[in-house]
Structure formats: structure tokens, C-alpha cells
């Protein structure tokens, strides 16, 4: 079977042809280069309208095929720019109707993952997908690709492009910033914003522009922007890997063309005893081959559509799509025997301290980060964690005792809580039992927020069930704040973690969390802010609280 795929979610028009065995017969593309400003949706749609027919003709010629040889048409149904998506969908429908062949609309983000698996041989990776329009950390679980982390505002590629346009470098900005960054090693401190499993680039962009406008050299700002942004996405990928315990990491999307980012992900994978994969550069960016291959997969598993079902989905979430062709790997990360656990932030060792069974949490050096960023984060997070663990107790929230702190070694010695990680409890417990746990969690979060403590990394991996009590751990990303915005983000981080990891019970759990959270000061304002923050995001989750 021969499938033709048409891509056009943003400025790139792509046409690819792939057969049912996965052989890529051709993949051609044509990109709109904006004269000024960013990508205008109408201009992108006009570009697609002009480019699609010539690209189809060239693709057929290159693959030595006739139009009548095509058995299936696939198109990028979303996410993307509305006018651009509609132009591509119209072209795909026209082909389907004129040739009397099946049609299937595919999720653009999953297309990147699947062309990566096809071209690299990766089986079940944690995928870092970074492009101009999307920044997601994706992993398969329970029949779908789950979004373990994503940007809360603009995408990484968009951040780089906006900076480049603002300083008159041109478009696309990524390669130009990379070239200038290569000429500097002078790091200028700018915001590093990781919120649990999620990221925020808008503040980073603004700060970088202010540094340049304040007289810092363009090379130094480009270097600092690139190192900071890439460290953020690699850290969140590392965090997802620690949660999922998979043995493979894959990098894809247009920003994957950056050599420094590839180096950083590769180093992180090696430090976690995982294998690193990356598709050939021509399949990292948007391309028609990934759409055609997704079409083949969906057709083989009976996921076809009627013409009337091919409406575009501008905010098409990765986790909306069933992927019956995927199987969860039975191979997991294997850690050295001396390590109790290896998280994204630290190594955990069992020890004895003054006749007490304790854990030593050591924030080891991350070799993928430059020394300036790495030293600052390890120092700040070690100091912050000790303070917040103690402050939380005064607020009525159970946390481990802190026995010792080694500021030079960036490590702390804490009580070994002889309980069960709540993540493991959720995997086995009944829904009604989980709801009771979640109500308790909500009550504890309210206590933290009423004291002005933002945990920063609320997940079931950072809570321990001890008898009937819940012990909160890992405050490394936490801070002191009474801002309604920060409390709303803290709840959203947890909500998204639930939907990424405990998707089967996430809705019931989060509703119970809010029930337990009722005693929070400014409860109504915080919930309204939570909804507002969620609506600002690129892709709203298909649920309500």
C-alpha cells in the first residue's frame, strides 16, 4: 500500500510518500520565509495553497509513481495554525474524493515520534519534541502517548525565533543564535524556569532581550539564552525518564538540529544509563514522510475517517490519540547496586547516621549543564529544600527530618521514611481509596499554601504513604510565595502530573484534591487563577475541574 502524506501545520509545506513496509519513497518540502515578524496564519495558508500541487507532482516524479498508484492520503489534522491546517485538509479531501481512496487525519506531534521510531529503531523512548510550535516530553503508557511535561506558554523554537527577530538576526532564529553562541563562553544569569514537569520560556525571552538592550554583547546573550533554555528542557526530560524508567531517549523536532542540544541530551542519557536516539536531521523538522507513515499505521489498525470527520483540530493534544500499534517495553533502566534511586535532581543512597537509618540525597554535578548554571541550581535547591522541609512541619505537613547538610557537597542527610511511594499505591488501589488519599493531599497542599510554601514539584512520586498519613518530600523546586499565580501553577503542575502518570483516575483524584483544598486561603481566587493559567496554555486538557 502506498500512502501520500501532506504536512502544513505552520510555515512548512511537506509532501511525503511511504509504503506499508516503512520505506520512505520521497519526502519534499518548501518553507515560507517571513519578510518581517513571525509566521502569519493567512500567509502560511496561502503558501501551502501555492506549494502543495507542485510538491505532489515532484514527489510522484521522484518516487517514479503515478497519481493512480496512491492508495491512501494522510494529512496533518493538528495541532497548528487554523488557516494552514484547513488548506492542507482541503487538499487531502480533494485527493481522497478524486482518487476514491481512504483518508486519515493524523496528529502532527505523534508523527514526529513515529518517524523517529521508524528511522532510528527506538522501541519505547521518552521523547523530547522541541520545535517552533511545540515543546513536549512524551512517553507511551496505557495505549496512548502521554505528555509528561510541556511548555506553559511559548515553545522553545518560538522563543529562539522571537529573540532573533527582536535583535534583527532574521528567520529562522535557532541556527543564527547557535552560530553566535558558539563564539562565547561568558554566561549572563537569566531566569531558569522549571515548574515540576513543565517549562516556561516567556520570562526567559524577556530577560534575554533586556540584557541585550542593556548593553550586553549579542554573542554572550545568545550563549546564555541557549544554555539556559536547553538545560531546562533536558532537565524536564531527565525528570520524565526518572518517572517512566524507560531505557531510551529520543530527540526530535526542528530544534533538534542544534548541535549543542543534541550533545546535552546525549550526555544526560549516558548519565542515566539510557540509549540516545535522534532521527536524521531531514526528518527532525516538519515533513510529509512522518504524516504518510502515521497514515500507514492508522490505516493498518483501522483508524480511518469519513470525509465529514476530517475537520481540523487546532489544539489537538498528543494524549487524545489511541495508538494501538505501540507496546510498552518490558525493559527498564538498570541502576548500579549502590544506588537506591536516581532522580532527575539527585542520587539517593541508604546510609547510617548516628545509629539512625537515613538517606543521603546528593545533588551530583550534571555534565550536560555549564558549570555556572549547574552550581547555582544545586546550591539553591539544596539550601531551599532544607528550609522548606523544616517550614512545612510548622505548617502541619509531615516531612522527613533533616539530620545534616553538606553545603560544599550539595547533599543532605534525611530521615528514611519507611512507607510506600504514593505512585506505587495508586497503581494498585481502588478508585474510592485513591479519592480519600487525594482529599488528604489537597488538605496538605492547602496547609502549605496558607503558609506561603510552593512545593514546585507536586507528583505522587514526591509523597509517601506512612500508615494513614502522607509525607511530602523533595522540595528542591519549591519557594516561598503568597502570590495567587504561584499557588495556581502549583496545582496545575500536580494536575498535569496526574493526567500524565495516573490518567485512569486523574479526574476523580483531582476533584478530590480540590475538595481537600477547600480550607486554602483565597480558595475561589486560586481556582479561578488555575483555570486562567490552564486556558493560557497551548493545548487545553480535555477535562474540567
Buried (B, 14 or more C-beta within 10 A) or exposed (E): BBBBBBBBBBBBBBBBBBBBEBEBBBBBBBBBEBEEEBBBBEBBBBBBBBBBEEBBEBBBEEBEBEEEEBBBBBBBBBBBBBBBBBBBBBBBBEBBEEBEBBBBBBBBBBBBBBBBBBBBEBBBBBBBBBBBBBBBBBBBBEBBBBBBBBBBBBBBBBBBBBBBBBBEBEBBBBBBBBEBBBEBEEBBEBBBBBBBBBBBBBEBBBBBBEBBEEEBBBBBBBBBBBBBBBBBBBBBBBBBBBBBBBBBBBBBBBBBBBEBBBEBBBBBBBBBEBBBBBBEEEBBBBBBBBBBBBBBBBBEEEBBBEEEEBBBBBBBBBBBBEBEEBEBBEEEBEBEEEEBBBBBBBBBBEEEBEEEEBBBBBBBEBEBBBEBBBEBBBBBBBBBBBBBBEBBBEBEBBBBBBBEBEEEEBBBBBBBBEBEBBBEBBEEBEEEEBBBBBBBBBBBBBBBBBBBBBBBBBBBBBBBBEEEEBBBBBBBBBBEBBEBEBBBBBBBBBBBBBBBBBBEBBBBBBBBBBEBBEEBBBBEEBBEBBBEBBEEBBBEBEEEB
